[in-house]
Amino acid sequence: MKQKMESNAMNQTTVPMREQESKYITKLARKQLSRIGFVYLAGTVLLLALELSLVRLFQFGNPAGGYDSSVLTFCNLFLRFVLGYPLMLCLIHLVKKGKPIPEKKMKAGSIFTAFFMSYAMAMIANIIGLLLTSIINAFHEGVNITDLQETMLALPSVWLILFVCVGAPVFEELIFRKALIDRAIYCGEGIAIAMSGVMFGLFHGNLNQFVYAAALGAFFAFIYVRTGKIRYTMILHAMVNSMGTIGTLLLKLLSEGTDGYLQGTEVLTLVSSPDLYGLLKDPLSGVMYLGGAIGLCIWLLAIAAFVITGIILWIIKGKRLFLLPPREFSVPKGKRFSTAFLNPGMICFSMVWILLIGSSLLG
């Protein structure tokens, strides 16, 4: 009887202790994730300040507004990569990291498998984002999607490759995978992956890119927490971006000699009904056109093949993707979303980017 009473007393004290421990851990996690939100907000303000300063400088040098927007775009991207992103990484390092993520090797076959899966995910999410943007634009005309494409088309090919296929994969993976996850992982893999995806999506600044960047960012985050090596996600990021860059370069090739840059049905019309007289008159342009048309067809077939392969791999291997329990902290299941996203730092970061996305949608 005495032993039973002692056992009941121990159980009664254990439950409150677990509740107190849970509250304490949740409070610590909330503070840590709020700090992350604030430093990423500071990085956002820094990048916006650099961009605004550059615009003011161009306006000051050209009061009549006669400057080339493609030059402004180039200067903005160059300044972002050489100054903005490195400073943002310095700010993020003010937040304390958790324990290092255990490192594991990723075989070449696994990298290609992850590429097909990530590319299929990105393309499907991109279609969803385009549909959502088109629906909103049907009621209120905001930023035209083709305007963003023409901005990238206007960049010199070499710089386009350097910015999109080298600079973006390196810096974006360092900022939104390694730096972020190293500081959020001890609150749980699920929290770290969700934050990486959402913050990466918001950082793109428009609804269409938010959808596929959030999905892609979460998948890359999963790969990083499983391997502990950022070079794998850098490689995958570069591979995905390269597919879009190849299409952009082919569009530039087909657009040679035309007014502006070809879009959508204009490309199909030119490929199916080319100006034969013009091609015969200028053999060099004819060879470039033929190469561009063949390359575009191969590129479109490759996209279809990659997406189908990725979907099949998701069906086969998707069930094998699972999250491990937290190594240090254990935020209760019902409080993980609020802990990750409803803290002061993350609310401020999210609100700024939601306002920026909303302003782009509303023009």
Secondary structure per residue as TSV (DSSP state, phi and psi in degrees):
chain	resnum	aa	ss	phi	psi
A	1	M	-	360.0	-43.3
A	2	K	H	-64.3	-41.9
A	3	Q	H	-63.2	-38.0
A	4	K	H	-65.0	-42.2
A	5	M	H	-64.9	-39.2
A	6	E	H	-65.3	-39.1
A	7	S	H	-63.7	-43.6
A	8	N	H	-63.4	-38.3
A	9	A	H	-65.5	-39.1
A	10	M	H	-65.3	-42.2
A	11	N	H	-62.8	-39.1
A	12	Q	H	-66.7	-33.0
A	13	T	H	-81.8	-27.2
A	14	T	H	-68.8	-43.1
A	15	V	H	-60.2	-50.7
A	16	P	H	-59.9	-37.0
A	17	M	H	-62.9	-40.9
A	18	R	H	-66.6	-38.8
A	19	E	H	-65.3	-41.5
A	20	Q	H	-65.2	-42.3
A	21	E	H	-62.5	-42.3
A	22	S	H	-62.7	-43.8
A	23	K	H	-64.1	-40.7
A	24	Y	H	-64.6	-44.8
A	25	I	H	-64.9	-42.0
A	26	T	H	-62.7	-39.7
A	27	K	H	-64.8	-44.0
A	28	L	H	-62.4	-44.8
A	29	A	H	-62.8	-42.2
A	30	R	H	-60.8	-41.7
A	31	K	H	-65.3	-43.9
A	32	Q	H	-62.9	-46.2
A	33	L	H	-70.6	-30.0
A	34	S	H	-67.2	-40.7
A	35	R	H	-59.8	-42.1
A	36	I	H	-59.6	-46.2
A	37	G	H	-59.3	-41.3
A	38	F	H	-69.3	-39.0
A	39	V	H	-71.1	-32.6
A	40	Y	H	-72.6	-30.5
A	41	L	H	-66.0	-42.5
A	42	A	H	-61.7	-39.9
A	43	G	H	-63.8	-38.5
A	44	T	H	-62.4	-46.4
A	45	V	H	-61.7	-39.4
A	46	L	H	-61.1	-47.5
A	47	L	H	-64.9	-41.2
A	48	L	H	-65.3	-37.4
A	49	A	H	-65.7	-41.5
A	50	L	H	-62.7	-43.8
A	51	E	H	-65.0	-44.8
A	52	L	H	-64.8	-40.2
A	53	S	H	-62.2	-39.4
A	54	L	H	-66.2	-42.2
A	55	V	H	-62.4	-44.3
A	56	R	H	-62.5	-38.1
A	57	L	H	-63.8	-42.8
A	58	F	H	-65.7	-40.7
A	59	Q	H	-66.9	-35.4
A	60	F	H	-67.8	-39.6
A	61	G	H	-75.9	-21.6
A	62	N	-	-133.6	77.0
A	63	P	T	-58.0	-29.6
A	64	A	T	-79.9	-4.1
A	65	G	S	77.1	29.7
A	66	G	-	-94.6	15.5
A	67	Y	S	-79.5	156.3
A	68	D	-	-80.8	121.7
A	69	S	H	-65.3	-29.3
A	70	S	H	-67.2	-34.0
A	71	V	H	-67.8	-40.7
A	72	L	H	-62.3	-42.9
A	73	T	H	-60.8	-45.3
A	74	F	H	-60.4	-48.3
A	75	C	H	-62.8	-38.8
A	76	N	H	-64.7	-45.8
A	77	L	H	-65.6	-43.0
A	78	F	H	-61.1	-46.2
A	79	L	H	-63.8	-36.5
A	80	R	I	-63.9	-43.6
A	81	F	I	-76.7	-36.1
A	82	V	I	-87.9	-20.8
A	83	L	I	-129.0	-50.8
A	84	G	I	-61.9	-54.2
A	85	Y	H	-65.4	-43.9
A	86	P	H	-59.3	-40.3
A	87	L	H	-66.3	-36.9
A	88	M	H	-63.6	-39.8
A	89	L	H	-63.7	-37.7
A	90	C	H	-62.7	-40.5
A	91	L	H	-63.5	-43.1
A	92	I	H	-63.3	-32.5
A	93	H	T	-70.7	-3.6
A	94	L	T	-73.1	-19.6
A	95	V	S	-91.0	134.7
A	96	K	-	-67.6	139.7
A	97	K	-	-87.3	160.1
A	98	G	-	-90.2	-163.1
A	99	K	S	-67.9	148.1
A	100	P	-	-60.1	146.1
A	101	I	-	-77.4	130.5
A	102	P	-	-56.0	134.1
A	103	E	-	-90.4	139.8
A	104	K	-	-137.8	145.7
A	105	K	-	-78.7	147.5
A	106	M	-	-118.5	119.0
A	107	K	-	-69.9	158.9
A	108	A	H	-57.9	-40.8
A	109	G	H	-63.0	-38.0
A	110	S	H	-68.5	-34.5
A	111	I	H	-64.4	-44.6
A	112	F	H	-67.1	-36.8
A	113	T	H	-61.1	-46.3
A	114	A	H	-63.7	-35.5
A	115	F	H	-63.7	-48.4
A	116	F	H	-60.9	-42.0
A	117	M	H	-65.5	-43.9
A	118	S	H	-69.1	-36.4
A	119	Y	H	-68.9	-42.5
A	120	A	H	-61.4	-43.2
A	121	M	H	-61.0	-44.9
A	122	A	H	-63.5	-42.2
A	123	M	H	-67.4	-42.6
A	124	I	H	-66.4	-43.9
A	125	A	H	-64.8	-34.5
A	126	N	H	-63.9	-40.6
A	127	I	H	-62.7	-43.1
A	128	I	H	-61.4	-44.4
A	129	G	H	-62.7	-40.8
A	130	L	H	-64.0	-40.4
A	131	L	H	-64.6	-44.8
A	132	L	H	-62.1	-43.7
A	133	T	H	-64.4	-40.8
A	134	S	H	-65.2	-38.8
A	135	I	H	-63.8	-44.7
A	136	I	H	-66.3	-41.8
A	137	N	H	-65.5	-23.3
A	138	A	H	-66.8	-28.9
A	139	F	H	-94.8	-31.2
A	140	H	S	-150.3	119.6
A	141	E	-	-74.6	117.5
A	142	G	-	-111.2	-135.5
A	143	V	S	-74.0	128.1
A	144	N	-	-73.4	133.7
A	145	I	H	-60.9	-38.4
A	146	T	H	-67.4	-23.3
A	147	D	H	-62.6	-40.1
A	148	L	H	-65.9	-38.7
A	149	Q	H	-66.2	-43.5
A	150	E	H	-65.5	-32.0
A	151	T	H	-62.5	-43.8
A	152	M	H	-71.2	-35.8
A	153	L	H	-64.4	-30.3
A	154	A	T	-73.2	-16.9
A	155	L	S	-71.9	144.5
A	156	P	-	-57.8	143.2
A	157	S	H	-56.3	-42.8
A	158	V	H	-62.6	-44.4
A	159	W	H	-70.3	-33.4
A	160	L	H	-59.3	-44.9
A	161	I	H	-65.4	-44.1
A	162	L	I	-64.4	-43.1
A	163	F	I	-69.6	-49.2
A	164	V	I	-84.9	-38.6
A	165	C	I	-97.3	-15.6
A	166	V	I	-119.6	-60.7
A	167	G	I	-61.3	-50.5
A	168	A	H	-61.9	-49.0
A	169	P	H	-59.7	-37.7
A	170	V	H	-70.8	-56.6
A	171	F	H	-71.8	-40.3
A	172	E	H	-67.7	-34.6
A	173	E	H	-71.6	-37.5
A	174	L	I	-65.0	-40.4
A	175	I	I	-78.9	-48.3
A	176	F	I	-99.5	-6.4
A	177	R	I	-113.8	-71.9
A	178	K	I	-62.7	-57.1
A	179	A	I	-62.2	-41.8
A	180	L	H	-72.3	-50.0
A	181	I	H	-68.6	-37.1
A	182	D	H	-58.3	-24.3
A	183	R	H	-100.9	-11.8
A	184	A	H	-115.0	-12.0
A	185	I	G	-63.5	-33.4
A	186	Y	G	-73.2	-7.6
A	187	C	G	-86.7	-4.7
A	188	G	-	126.4	142.1
A	189	E	H	-61.1	-42.0
A	190	G	H	-60.5	-43.9
A	191	I	H	-63.6	-46.8
A	192	A	H	-62.2	-43.2
A	193	I	H	-67.4	-43.5
A	194	A	H	-63.9	-43.4
A	195	M	H	-64.2	-41.7
A	196	S	H	-60.3	-45.7
A	197	G	H	-66.1	-49.1
A	198	V	H	-65.7	-45.6
A	199	M	H	-66.9	-37.7
A	200	F	H	-65.8	-40.4
A	201	G	H	-65.8	-47.0
A	202	L	H	-60.5	-36.1
A	203	F	T	-62.8	-18.8
A	204	H	T	-78.0	-17.7
A	205	G	-	79.3	7.6
A	206	N	S	-149.3	156.6
A	207	L	H	-63.2	-44.2
A	208	N	H	-59.0	-50.4
A	209	Q	H	-71.3	-28.3
A	210	F	H	-58.4	-43.7
A	211	V	H	-62.6	-52.6
A	212	Y	H	-79.0	-29.5
A	213	A	H	-68.6	-36.1
A	214	A	H	-66.1	-43.8
A	215	A	H	-65.2	-46.3
A	216	L	H	-65.9	-41.4
A	217	G	H	-63.1	-39.0
A	218	A	H	-66.0	-39.4
A	219	F	H	-67.7	-42.8
A	220	F	H	-63.7	-37.0
A	221	A	H	-62.5	-40.7
A	222	F	H	-61.0	-42.3
A	223	I	H	-64.5	-40.0
A	224	Y	H	-66.1	-42.4
A	225	V	H	-69.5	-20.8
A	226	R	H	-85.7	-30.1
A	227	T	H	-106.3	-29.0
A	228	G	-	71.4	8.8
A	229	K	-	-122.4	116.0
A	230	I	H	-72.0	-20.4
A	231	R	H	-63.5	-27.3
A	232	Y	H	-68.6	-42.9
A	233	T	H	-72.6	-30.0
A	234	M	H	-62.4	-43.3
A	235	I	H	-63.8	-46.3
A	236	L	H	-64.0	-41.7
A	237	H	H	-61.3	-43.9
A	238	A	H	-65.0	-38.1
A	239	M	H	-65.5	-43.9
A	240	V	H	-65.2	-46.2
A	241	N	H	-64.2	-33.5
A	242	S	H	-64.2	-34.1
A	243	M	H	-62.0	-44.1
A	244	G	H	-67.3	-36.9
A	245	T	H	-67.0	-38.3
A	246	I	H	-59.4	-44.5
A	247	G	H	-61.9	-41.1
A	248	T	H	-63.2	-43.2
A	249	L	H	-65.5	-37.3
A	250	L	H	-67.1	-38.6
A	251	L	H	-63.3	-39.1
A	252	K	H	-63.8	-39.2
A	253	L	H	-65.6	-42.9
A	254	L	H	-71.6	-23.1
A	255	S	H	-83.0	-8.6
A	256	E	T	-58.5	128.8
A	257	G	T	86.1	0.1
A	258	T	S	-107.3	166.7
A	259	D	S	-83.5	111.4
A	260	G	S	79.6	-158.1
A	261	Y	-	-115.1	138.5
A	262	L	-	-74.0	144.2
A	263	Q	-	-136.7	145.3
A	264	G	T	46.3	-117.2
A	265	T	H	-65.4	-23.8
A	266	E	H	-61.8	-38.9
A	267	V	H	-65.3	-46.3
A	268	L	H	-61.7	-39.4
A	269	T	H	-64.7	-43.6
A	270	L	H	-67.0	-39.6
A	271	V	H	-69.9	-41.3
A	272	S	H	-79.7	-28.0
A	273	S	S	-135.7	73.1
A	274	P	-	-72.9	160.9
A	275	D	-	-81.2	88.9
A	276	L	H	-62.8	-39.3
A	277	Y	H	-62.8	-43.8
A	278	G	H	-65.1	-36.8
A	279	L	H	-68.6	-39.6
A	280	L	H	-69.6	-32.9
A	281	K	H	-69.1	-34.0
A	282	D	-	-126.2	90.3
A	283	P	H	-57.0	-37.7
A	284	L	H	-62.8	-44.3
A	285	S	H	-63.5	-35.4
A	286	G	H	-63.4	-42.0
A	287	V	H	-65.8	-43.2
A	288	M	H	-63.8	-40.7
A	289	Y	H	-63.7	-45.6
A	290	L	H	-61.1	-44.3
A	291	G	H	-62.6	-41.6
A	292	G	H	-65.3	-41.3
A	293	A	H	-65.6	-44.0
A	294	I	H	-65.0	-44.8
A	295	G	H	-61.2	-39.9
A	296	L	H	-63.7	-41.0
A	297	C	H	-63.9	-43.7
A	298	I	H	-63.7	-41.3
A	299	W	H	-62.0	-43.8
A	300	L	H	-65.3	-39.8
A	301	L	H	-64.8	-39.0
A	302	A	H	-64.4	-41.1
A	303	I	H	-58.8	-48.1
A	304	A	H	-60.6	-43.9
A	305	A	H	-65.2	-42.9
A	306	F	H	-65.2	-41.5
A	307	V	H	-66.2	-44.8
A	308	I	H	-62.4	-44.6
A	309	T	H	-60.8	-43.4
A	310	G	H	-62.7	-42.0
A	311	I	H	-62.5	-43.6
A	312	I	H	-61.7	-42.9
A	313	L	H	-65.7	-35.3
A	314	W	H	-64.4	-39.0
A	315	I	H	-65.4	-40.5
A	316	I	H	-78.4	-46.3
A	317	K	H	-105.3	-11.0
A	318	G	G	-57.6	-35.3
A	319	K	G	-68.8	-15.8
A	320	R	G	-83.7	-10.2
A	321	L	-	-81.5	120.2
A	322	F	-	-145.6	159.5
A	323	L	-	-100.5	143.0
A	324	L	-	-89.4	154.7
A	325	P	-	-67.2	155.0
A	326	P	-	-57.8	145.0
A	327	R	S	-86.3	-31.4
A	328	E	S	-115.4	-53.3
A	329	F	-	-112.0	153.8
A	330	S	-	-132.4	92.8
A	331	V	-	-73.9	129.7
A	332	P	-	-55.5	147.8
A	333	K	G	-55.1	-45.3
A	334	G	G	-70.3	-9.8
A	335	K	G	-115.1	7.3
A	336	R	H	-70.7	-42.5
A	337	F	H	-64.6	-48.1
A	338	S	H	-64.5	-36.8
A	339	T	H	-65.5	-41.0
A	340	A	H	-78.1	-40.4
A	341	F	H	-116.9	-16.0
A	342	L	S	-107.0	35.5
A	343	N	S	-102.6	159.9
A	344	P	H	-54.1	-45.4
A	345	G	H	-63.4	-46.2
A	346	M	H	-71.3	-33.6
A	347	I	H	-63.4	-45.4
A	348	C	H	-64.3	-45.6
A	349	F	H	-60.0	-47.2
A	350	S	H	-65.7	-41.4
A	351	M	H	-63.8	-40.6
A	352	V	H	-60.4	-46.3
A	353	W	H	-74.3	-32.0
A	354	I	H	-64.6	-39.7
A	355	L	H	-64.5	-40.2
A	356	L	H	-65.9	-41.2
A	357	I	H	-65.6	-42.1
A	358	G	H	-63.4	-38.7
A	359	S	H	-66.6	-33.5
A	360	S	H	-70.2	-34.8
A	361	L	H	-70.8	-36.0
A	362	L	-	-90.8	-0.3
A	363	G	-	70.5	360.0
